[in-house]
Amino acid sequence: MARRKKSSDSFDARVRKEIQKIKQAAKKQDDLEREQRKTERREERLRRITYTTEKQWKVQYGQADADQKNFELEEWINELESILGHALRVNDKIPFDSLLDHAQYRAKPIPRSLTEKRIAPTVDAFLAKVEPRTLVEKVTWNKRRYERDLLTAEEEFQETLREYQAVEDERLRERDEHLAKEAAAREEFERGVAQHNQAVDEFKAKYKRGDIDAIILYNTLVLERSRYPDRFPQVFRLAYSSESKELVVEYELPPVDIVPQEAEFRYIASRETIDFKQRKPAEIKKLYQDVVSAVTLRTIHEIFEADQGAAIDVVVFNGYVQSIDPANGMPVRPFLISVRATKKAFGQIFLPQVDKLTCLRNLGAQVSPHPQALQPVKPIIEFDMVDKRFIEQSDVLADLESRPNLMDLNPYEFEALVGNLFKKMGLETRLTRSSRDGGVDAVAFDMRPVLGGKIVIQAKRYKNTVGISAVRDLYGTMLNEGANKGIIVSTSGYGPDAYDFAKDKPIEMIDGGGLLYLLEQVGIKARIVMPLEEQQ
């Protein structure tokens, strides 16, 4: 598992810039069409204004202004309600060929002054000035003076010829310099295009191979290309587990004030002002919950639809908002929704006809009961738990070799480690028995009133992905023990069937990255280095 590191790679930046250009061009067209509709509606209302007195004119004009505000309000509500529907009309796959650069170099035209050759001076033109042309000149013609004038004409011709040649040499030099610069610029441009296209080909190959960075970059492009209304942050970060083909999305949701407080505008003639009717709190809650649900389902839909190489089997979406805690004035970011969806389960949903909130709850989502009040939920997977080893790589590498490798522990030692972990987390833990596959069953008790109870913990020191059978066994143990909850801890990841089985059941699955994270929280630094041989 890994989170993609920030990169200054020119290919990454160039591709994302092109994606943004396409998105901005489409948004600009949408804005133009929206403004045109507003203008047409306003002009139509103003055309209907007929008045006989100034007071009547004010009333009709004020009413037209209120109608315009209501029209804009209705347009915005329609945009909020069509967030999911808009995505369903778009093909979210990004063809790799569309990322190729087909630009042709546009040469700068050579200045006319460098292409036009001046007419060279000729000696005959200078000698012609010396020959007698009129009758008087022929009568008074003097041979000595003629020879002197002839010599002067020759000298003037040579001087003019030297000046002409100097100007012509400078023109040719500037022309050659221009052509050389153009040739170098063309070569650099074509080299840049070739390098970019080669990077696209490499990007495609890496994506097909399941390279973590390539999959994260591709899905970053998918989500960045998605067009939302104004004031939607579209800020997110991604992490990917190659073992379980799980993509974790931590997504910033729009704040509650994205829903207008105004339900309707009215012109009050007696005060000559426009007043508004306050939207009911229950309606604000319903609309905002719909927006949160729509962004969640839309993001999961976009990722699964865009998947070209069967790279993603599971998507985890954690949606949060940026806010201020009114109690202390400090920034907070409560999570309002968290859901894990498998491709198989999500593919059986017909999104155009679902009730969004019901659909998410059926997927096992943790949904804030009061999102407008920023009541938080606990994420199904903490983003930083996806793989702690890759988040602060420079710090990890410094002491990596000194950390114990969990895969080197024998079954009993791994059993003791897991028991010690949950003991330090506040549970009363009792180990039961070790099993032949290296796992361990432990029974723990959460002594808190109301929230506490009996917990069954199972540990799996696995190299390969944990399948449905292990989770099913845990559930059976829970039923036999009469436990309130089951926890399965693994050094690897989980398959989509395991997630499907655990849905709607009081089972928590902790993968290798989550285990390392929890260990570090209680002061135990460890690592997971899988053995080369294929065994569990």
C-alpha positions as CSV (number, residue, x, y, z in Angstrom):
1,M,0.0,0.0,0.0
2,A,1.2,3.5,-0.6
3,R,0.2,7.1,-1.0
4,R,1.5,8.8,-4.1
5,K,4.3,11.2,-3.2
6,K,4.3,14.8,-4.4
7,S,6.2,15.0,-7.6
8,S,7.7,17.8,-9.7
9,D,7.7,15.6,-12.7
10,S,7.0,17.6,-15.8
11,F,4.9,14.9,-17.4
12,D,2.6,14.8,-14.3
13,A,2.3,18.6,-14.3
14,R,1.8,18.9,-18.0
15,V,-0.9,16.2,-18.2
16,R,-2.8,17.7,-15.2
17,K,-2.5,21.1,-16.8
18,E,-4.1,19.9,-20.0
19,I,-6.9,18.2,-18.1
20,Q,-7.6,21.4,-16.3
21,K,-7.6,23.3,-19.6
22,I,-10.3,21.0,-21.0
23,K,-12.3,21.3,-17.8
24,Q,-12.0,25.1,-17.7
25,A,-13.1,25.4,-21.3
26,A,-16.2,23.3,-20.6
27,K,-16.9,25.3,-17.5
28,K,-16.6,28.6,-19.4
29,Q,-19.1,27.4,-21.9
30,D,-21.5,26.3,-19.1
31,D,-21.1,29.8,-17.5
32,L,-21.8,31.5,-20.8
33,E,-24.9,29.5,-21.4
34,R,-26.0,30.1,-17.8
35,E,-25.5,33.9,-18.0
36,Q,-27.3,33.9,-21.4
37,R,-30.3,32.2,-19.8
38,K,-30.3,34.7,-16.9
39,T,-30.1,37.6,-19.3
40,E,-32.9,36.3,-21.5
41,R,-35.2,35.8,-18.5
42,R,-34.5,39.2,-17.2
43,E,-35.0,40.9,-20.6
44,E,-38.3,39.0,-21.0
45,R,-39.5,40.2,-17.6
46,L,-38.5,43.8,-18.3
47,R,-40.3,43.7,-21.7
48,R,-43.5,42.8,-19.8
49,I,-43.3,45.9,-17.7
50,T,-46.1,48.4,-18.6
51,Y,-46.8,51.3,-16.4
52,T,-48.7,54.5,-16.2
53,T,-47.2,56.0,-13.1
54,E,-43.8,56.0,-11.5
55,K,-45.1,54.0,-8.5
56,Q,-46.4,51.3,-10.8
57,W,-43.1,51.2,-12.7
58,K,-41.2,50.7,-9.4
59,V,-43.5,47.9,-8.4
60,Q,-43.2,46.0,-11.7
61,Y,-39.4,46.6,-11.9
62,G,-39.0,45.4,-8.3
63,Q,-41.1,42.4,-8.9
64,A,-39.0,41.6,-12.0
65,D,-35.8,41.9,-9.9
66,A,-37.3,39.5,-7.3
67,D,-38.3,37.0,-10.1
68,Q,-34.7,37.1,-11.4
69,K,-33.4,36.2,-8.0
70,N,-35.8,33.4,-7.7
71,F,-34.8,32.1,-11.1
72,E,-31.1,32.2,-10.1
73,L,-32.0,30.5,-6.8
74,E,-33.9,27.8,-8.7
75,E,-31.0,27.3,-11.1
76,W,-28.5,26.8,-8.1
77,I,-30.8,24.3,-6.4
78,N,-31.2,22.4,-9.7
79,E,-27.4,22.2,-9.9
80,L,-27.1,20.8,-6.4
81,E,-29.7,18.2,-7.1
82,S,-28.1,17.1,-10.4
83,I,-24.6,16.5,-9.0
84,L,-24.9,12.7,-9.4
85,G,-27.0,12.8,-12.5
86,H,-24.5,15.0,-14.3
87,A,-21.7,12.4,-13.8
88,L,-23.9,9.6,-15.1
89,R,-24.1,11.3,-18.5
90,V,-20.2,11.4,-18.8
91,N,-17.8,8.7,-19.8
92,D,-15.2,8.9,-17.0
93,K,-12.6,6.8,-18.7
94,I,-9.6,8.7,-19.9
95,P,-8.2,7.1,-23.1
96,F,-4.4,7.2,-22.8
97,D,-4.2,8.2,-26.4
98,S,-6.1,11.4,-25.5
99,L,-3.1,12.4,-23.3
100,L,-0.7,12.2,-26.3
101,D,0.5,15.5,-27.7
102,H,-0.3,16.0,-31.4
103,A,0.8,19.6,-31.6
104,Q,2.7,20.7,-34.7
105,Y,5.4,23.3,-34.5
106,R,4.5,26.7,-35.7
107,A,7.5,28.4,-37.2
108,K,7.8,32.2,-36.8
109,P,7.7,33.8,-40.3
110,I,11.0,35.3,-41.5
111,P,10.7,39.1,-41.5
112,R,10.3,40.5,-45.0
113,S,13.4,42.6,-44.6
114,L,15.4,39.4,-44.4
115,T,13.9,37.7,-47.4
116,E,14.0,40.5,-50.0
117,K,17.3,41.0,-51.7
118,R,18.0,44.6,-52.8
119,I,19.0,45.4,-56.3
120,A,22.8,45.6,-56.6
121,P,24.3,48.8,-58.0
122,T,25.7,48.7,-61.6
123,V,28.7,50.6,-63.0
124,D,26.7,51.6,-66.1
125,A,24.3,53.7,-64.0
126,F,27.2,55.7,-62.6
127,L,29.0,56.0,-66.0
128,A,25.8,57.2,-67.6
129,K,26.0,60.3,-65.5
130,V,29.4,61.2,-67.1
131,E,28.4,60.8,-70.8
132,P,27.2,64.1,-72.5
133,R,23.5,63.9,-72.9
134,T,22.5,67.4,-74.4
135,L,23.7,69.3,-77.4
136,V,25.4,71.9,-75.1
137,E,27.3,69.2,-73.3
138,K,28.5,67.7,-76.5
139,V,29.7,71.1,-77.9
140,T,31.5,71.9,-74.6
141,W,32.8,68.3,-74.2
142,N,36.3,68.2,-72.8
143,K,38.3,65.0,-72.9
144,R,40.4,65.7,-69.8
145,R,37.3,66.7,-67.7
146,Y,35.6,63.6,-69.0
147,E,38.4,61.3,-67.8
148,R,38.3,63.0,-64.4
149,D,34.5,62.6,-64.1
150,L,34.8,59.1,-65.3
151,L,37.3,58.3,-62.5
152,T,35.1,60.0,-59.9
153,A,32.1,57.9,-61.1
154,E,34.1,54.7,-60.8
155,E,35.1,55.6,-57.2
156,E,31.4,56.4,-56.3
157,F,30.3,53.1,-57.8
158,Q,32.9,51.1,-55.8
159,E,31.9,52.9,-52.5
160,T,28.2,52.3,-53.2
161,L,29.0,48.7,-54.0
162,R,30.9,48.2,-50.7
163,E,28.0,49.7,-48.8
164,Y,25.5,47.5,-50.6
165,Q,27.6,44.4,-49.9
166,A,27.9,45.2,-46.2
167,V,24.1,45.6,-45.9
168,E,23.6,42.4,-47.9
169,D,26.1,40.5,-45.7
170,E,24.2,41.7,-42.6
171,R,20.9,40.6,-44.1
172,L,22.2,37.1,-44.9
173,R,23.7,36.9,-41.4
174,E,20.5,37.8,-39.7
175,R,18.5,35.5,-42.0
176,D,20.8,32.5,-41.2
177,E,20.6,33.4,-37.5
178,H,16.8,33.4,-37.6
179,L,16.7,30.1,-39.5
180,A,19.2,28.5,-37.0
181,K,17.1,29.7,-34.0
182,E,13.9,28.4,-35.7
183,A,15.6,25.0,-36.4
184,A,16.7,24.8,-32.7
185,A,13.3,25.8,-31.5
186,R,11.6,23.2,-33.7
187,E,14.0,20.6,-32.5
188,E,13.4,21.4,-28.9
189,F,9.6,21.5,-29.4
190,E,9.6,18.2,-31.2
191,R,11.9,16.7,-28.6
192,G,9.5,17.9,-25.8
193,V,6.5,16.4,-27.7
194,A,8.4,13.1,-28.2
195,Q,9.4,12.9,-24.5
196,H,5.9,13.7,-23.4
197,N,4.4,11.0,-25.7
198,Q,7.0,8.5,-24.5
199,A,6.0,9.4,-20.9
200,V,2.4,8.7,-21.8
201,D,3.3,5.3,-23.2
202,E,5.3,4.5,-20.1
203,F,2.4,5.8,-17.9
204,K,0.0,3.5,-19.8
205,A,2.4,0.5,-19.4
206,K,2.9,1.2,-15.7
207,Y,-0.9,1.5,-15.1
208,K,-1.5,-1.8,-16.9
209,R,1.2,-3.4,-14.7
210,G,-0.6,-2.1,-11.6
211,D,2.1,0.4,-10.6
212,I,0.9,2.3,-7.5
213,D,2.0,5.8,-8.5
214,A,0.5,5.3,-12.0
215,I,-2.8,4.2,-10.7
216,I,-3.0,7.0,-8.2
217,L,-2.0,9.6,-10.9
218,Y,-4.6,8.2,-13.3
219,N,-7.4,8.4,-10.7
220,T,-6.2,11.9,-9.7
221,L,-6.7,12.9,-13.4
222,V,-10.2,11.3,-13.3
223,L,-11.3,13.2,-10.2
224,E,-9.7,16.5,-11.3
225,R,-11.5,16.3,-14.7
226,S,-14.8,16.0,-13.0
227,R,-16.9,19.2,-13.3
228,Y,-18.7,20.5,-10.3
229,P,-20.6,23.7,-9.6
230,D,-18.7,26.7,-8.2
231,R,-17.7,26.7,-4.6
232,F,-17.1,22.9,-4.6
233,P,-13.5,22.5,-3.2
234,Q,-12.5,19.3,-5.2
235,V,-9.6,18.8,-2.9
236,F,-8.6,15.2,-2.2
237,R,-5.8,12.8,-1.7
238,L,-5.6,9.2,-2.7
239,A,-3.9,6.0,-1.4
240,Y,-3.8,2.6,-3.1
241,S,-3.2,-0.9,-1.8
242,S,-2.0,-3.2,-4.6
243,E,-2.5,-6.3,-2.4
244,S,-6.3,-5.8,-2.0
245,K,-6.7,-3.5,-5.1
246,E,-8.2,-0.9,-2.7
247,L,-8.3,2.8,-3.4
248,V,-8.8,5.1,-0.4
249,V,-10.1,8.6,-1.2
250,E,-10.1,11.4,1.4
251,Y,-12.3,14.1,-0.1
252,E,-13.1,17.6,1.1
253,L,-16.9,18.2,0.9
254,P,-18.4,21.7,0.4
255,P,-19.6,23.4,3.6
256,V,-23.2,23.5,4.6
257,D,-23.6,27.1,3.4
258,I,-23.5,25.6,-0.2
259,V,-27.3,25.3,0.5
260,P,-28.9,28.7,0.2
261,Q,-30.6,30.0,3.4
262,E,-33.2,31.7,1.2
263,A,-36.2,29.7,0.0
264,E,-37.9,32.4,-2.0
265,F,-37.5,36.1,-2.8
266,R,-40.5,38.6,-2.6
267,Y,-40.8,42.2,-3.5
268,I,-42.4,44.3,-0.7
269,A,-44.0,47.2,-2.5
270,S,-44.7,49.1,0.7
271,R,-41.0,49.3,1.6
272,E,-39.8,49.1,-2.0
273,T,-37.4,46.3,-1.0
274,I,-36.8,42.7,-1.8
275,D,-37.3,40.4,1.2
276,F,-36.8,36.6,1.4
277,K,-38.4,33.6,3.0
278,Q,-36.1,31.6,5.2
279,R,-35.5,28.0,4.2
280,K,-36.6,25.6,6.9
281,P,-33.8,23.9,8.9
282,A,-35.1,20.5,8.0
283,E,-35.0,21.3,4.3
284,I,-31.4,22.6,4.6
285,K,-30.4,19.4,6.4
286,K,-32.1,17.3,3.6
287,L,-30.5,19.2,0.8
288,Y,-27.1,19.2,2.3
289,Q,-27.3,15.5,3.2
290,D,-28.3,14.9,-0.5
291,V,-25.2,16.9,-1.7
292,V,-22.9,14.9,0.6
293,S,-24.4,11.6,-0.6
294,A,-24.3,12.7,-4.2
295,V,-20.6,13.6,-4.1
296,T,-19.8,10.3,-2.4
297,L,-21.7,8.1,-4.9
298,R,-20.4,10.2,-7.8
299,T,-16.8,9.8,-6.8
300,I,-17.1,6.0,-6.3
301,H,-18.9,5.8,-9.7
302,E,-16.3,7.8,-11.5
303,I,-13.4,5.7,-10.1
304,F,-15.0,2.4,-10.9
305,E,-16.2,3.5,-14.4
306,A,-12.8,4.9,-15.2
307,D,-10.9,1.7,-14.2
308,Q,-9.4,0.4,-17.4
309,G,-7.2,-2.3,-16.1
310,A,-9.2,-4.1,-13.4
311,A,-6.9,-2.2,-11.0
312,I,-9.5,-1.4,-8.4
313,D,-11.8,-3.8,-6.6
314,V,-12.6,-1.7,-3.6
315,V,-13.1,2.0,-3.0
316,V,-13.1,3.6,0.4
317,F,-14.5,7.2,0.5
318,N,-14.0,9.4,3.5
319,G,-15.7,12.8,3.2
320,Y,-14.8,15.7,5.5
321,V,-15.4,19.5,5.7
322,Q,-13.1,22.3,6.7
323,S,-14.7,24.3,9.6
324,I,-14.0,26.2,12.8
325,D,-14.8,24.7,16.2
326,P,-17.2,27.3,17.8
327,A,-16.0,26.2,21.2
328,N,-12.4,27.2,20.8
329,G,-12.1,28.9,17.4
330,M,-9.6,26.3,16.1
331,P,-9.8,24.7,12.7
332,V,-11.4,21.3,12.6
333,R,-12.3,18.9,9.8
334,P,-15.0,16.5,10.9
335,F,-15.8,13.5,8.7
336,L,-19.4,13.4,7.6
337,I,-19.4,10.2,5.7
338,S,-17.3,7.1,5.3
339,V,-18.1,4.1,3.1
340,R,-16.3,1.1,1.6
341,A,-17.8,-0.2,-1.7
342,T,-16.7,-3.2,-3.7
343,K,-16.9,-3.1,-7.5
344,K,-19.1,-6.1,-7.5
345,A,-21.7,-4.7,-5.1
346,F,-21.6,-1.2,-6.6
347,G,-22.1,-2.6,-10.1
348,Q,-25.4,-4.0,-9.1
349,I,-26.7,-0.5,-8.2
350,F,-28.8,1.4,-10.8
351,L,-27.8,4.9,-9.8
352,P,-30.3,6.9,-11.8
353,Q,-33.2,5.6,-9.7
354,V,-31.6,5.2,-6.2
355,D,-32.4,7.1,-3.1
356,K,-28.9,8.3,-2.4
357,L,-28.9,8.1,1.4
358,T,-30.6,4.7,1.5
359,C,-28.2,3.4,-1.1
360,L,-25.2,4.4,1.0
361,R,-26.6,2.9,4.2
362,N,-27.2,-0.3,2.3
363,L,-23.5,-0.2,1.4
364,G,-22.7,0.0,5.1
365,A,-21.7,3.6,5.1
366,Q,-21.1,5.6,8.3
367,V,-23.3,8.7,7.7
368,S,-23.5,11.7,9.9
369,P,-27.1,12.0,11.2
370,H,-26.8,15.8,11.4
371,P,-24.3,16.9,8.7
372,Q,-25.5,20.5,8.7
373,A,-24.4,20.6,12.4
374,L,-21.1,18.9,11.5
375,Q,-21.7,15.9,13.7
376,P,-18.8,13.6,12.8
377,V,-18.5,9.9,12.1
378,K,-15.5,7.7,12.5
379,P,-13.9,6.8,9.1
380,I,-14.0,3.2,8.2
381,I,-10.3,3.5,7.4
382,E,-8.1,6.3,8.6
383,F,-6.2,7.6,5.6
384,D,-2.9,7.6,7.4
385,M,-3.5,3.9,8.3
386,V,-3.4,2.8,4.7
387,D,0.3,2.4,4.9
388,K,2.3,4.3,7.5
389,R,5.5,3.1,5.9
390,F,5.1,5.3,2.8
391,I,3.8,8.5,4.4
392,E,6.9,9.9,5.9
393,Q,9.4,7.9,3.9
394,S,12.5,9.8,4.8
395,D,11.8,9.3,8.5
396,V,11.0,5.7,8.1
397,L,14.1,4.8,6.1
398,A,16.3,6.3,8.8
399,D,15.4,3.6,11.3
400,L,13.8,0.9,9.1
401,E,16.4,-1.7,9.6
402,S,16.3,-1.4,13.4
403,R,12.5,-2.2,13.5
404,P,11.3,-5.7,14.0
405,N,9.8,-7.4,11.0
406,L,6.4,-8.8,12.0
407,M,6.8,-11.6,9.4
408,D,9.8,-12.9,11.4
409,L,7.7,-13.6,14.5
410,N,6.5,-17.1,15.2
411,P,2.7,-17.6,15.7
412,Y,2.9,-17.4,19.5
413,E,5.0,-14.2,19.3
414,F,2.6,-12.6,16.9
415,E,-0.3,-13.7,19.2
416,A,1.4,-11.9,22.1
417,L,2.0,-8.8,20.0
418,V,-1.6,-8.5,19.1
419,G,-2.8,-9.1,22.6
420,N,-0.3,-6.6,24.0
421,L,-1.6,-4.0,21.4
422,F,-5.2,-4.2,22.4
423,K,-4.2,-4.3,26.1
424,K,-2.4,-1.0,25.7
425,M,-5.4,0.3,23.9
426,G,-7.5,-0.2,27.0
427,L,-9.1,-3.6,26.5
428,E,-8.8,-6.5,29.0
429,T,-7.4,-9.2,26.8
430,R,-7.1,-12.9,27.3
431,L,-5.4,-15.2,24.8
432,T,-7.1,-18.5,24.0
433,R,-5.4,-20.8,21.5
434,S,-3.1,-20.6,18.6
435,S,-4.2,-22.2,15.3
436,R,-2.2,-24.1,12.7
437,D,-2.3,-21.3,10.2
438,G,-0.4,-18.9,12.5
439,G,-3.5,-17.0,13.6
440,V,-4.7,-16.6,17.1
441,D,-8.1,-16.1,18.8
442,A,-8.3,-13.8,21.7
443,V,-11.2,-12.7,23.8
444,A,-11.2,-9.1,25.0
445,F,-13.6,-7.1,27.2
446,D,-14.4,-3.4,26.8
447,M,-15.3,-2.3,30.3
448,R,-17.1,0.9,29.3
449,P,-20.8,1.0,30.2
450,V,-23.3,0.9,27.3
451,L,-20.6,1.0,24.6
452,G,-18.5,-1.9,25.9
453,G,-18.9,-5.6,25.7
454,K,-17.2,-8.8,24.7
455,I,-14.9,-8.7,21.6
456,V,-13.4,-11.6,19.7
457,I,-10.0,-10.9,18.1
458,Q,-8.4,-13.0,15.5
459,A,-4.8,-12.5,14.1
460,K,-3.6,-13.6,10.7
461,R,0.1,-13.4,10.0
462,Y,-0.5,-13.7,6.3
463,K,1.5,-12.8,3.2
464,N,-1.4,-13.2,0.8
465,T,-4.7,-11.4,0.7
466,V,-7.1,-12.6,3.4
467,G,-10.2,-14.2,1.9
468,I,-13.8,-14.5,2.9
469,S,-13.2,-17.8,4.8
470,A,-11.2,-16.2,7.5
471,V,-13.8,-13.5,8.1
472,R,-16.6,-16.1,8.0
473,D,-14.7,-18.1,10.7
474,L,-14.4,-15.0,12.8
475,Y,-18.1,-14.3,12.6
476,G,-18.8,-17.9,13.6
477,T,-16.5,-17.5,16.6
478,M,-18.4,-14.3,17.5
479,L,-21.7,-16.2,17.5
480,N,-20.3,-19.1,19.5
481,E,-18.8,-16.8,22.1
482,G,-21.8,-14.4,22.3
483,A,-19.5,-11.5,21.5
484,N,-20.7,-8.0,20.6
485,K,-17.9,-7.4,18.1
486,G,-15.2,-9.1,16.1
487,I,-11.8,-7.8,15.0
488,I,-9.5,-9.4,12.5
489,V,-5.9,-8.3,12.3
490,S,-3.7,-9.2,9.3
491,T,-0.2,-8.4,8.1
492,S,-1.6,-8.3,4.6
493,G,-4.9,-6.9,3.0
494,Y,-8.4,-8.2,2.4
495,G,-10.2,-9.3,-0.7
496,P,-13.5,-7.7,-1.9
497,D,-15.5,-10.8,-0.9
498,A,-14.3,-10.4,2.7
499,Y,-15.5,-6.8,2.7
500,D,-18.8,-7.8,1.2
501,F,-19.3,-10.5,3.9
502,A,-18.4,-8.1,6.7
503,K,-20.8,-5.4,5.5
504,D,-23.7,-4.8,8.0
505,K,-21.9,-7.0,10.6
506,P,-20.1,-5.8,13.7
507,I,-16.7,-6.8,12.3
508,E,-13.7,-4.6,12.0
509,M,-10.9,-5.5,9.6
510,I,-7.4,-4.1,10.2
511,D,-4.8,-4.6,7.4
512,G,-1.0,-4.5,7.5
513,G,-0.8,-0.7,7.2
514,G,-3.5,-0.2,9.9
515,L,-1.6,-2.6,12.2
516,L,1.6,-0.7,11.9
517,Y,-0.2,2.5,12.5
518,L,-1.9,1.2,15.7
519,L,1.4,-0.2,17.0
520,E,3.1,3.1,16.5
521,Q,0.3,4.9,18.4
522,V,1.2,2.8,21.5
523,G,4.9,3.2,21.0
524,I,5.8,0.1,19.1
525,K,7.6,0.7,15.8
526,A,7.6,-2.3,13.4
527,R,7.8,-3.1,9.8
528,I,6.3,-5.8,7.5
529,V,8.7,-7.4,4.9
530,M,7.1,-10.3,3.2
531,P,9.2,-13.5,2.6
532,L,10.1,-14.5,-0.9
533,E,8.5,-17.9,-0.7
534,E,4.8,-18.2,-1.5
535,Q,3.3,-19.3,1.9
536,Q,1.0,-18.2,4.6
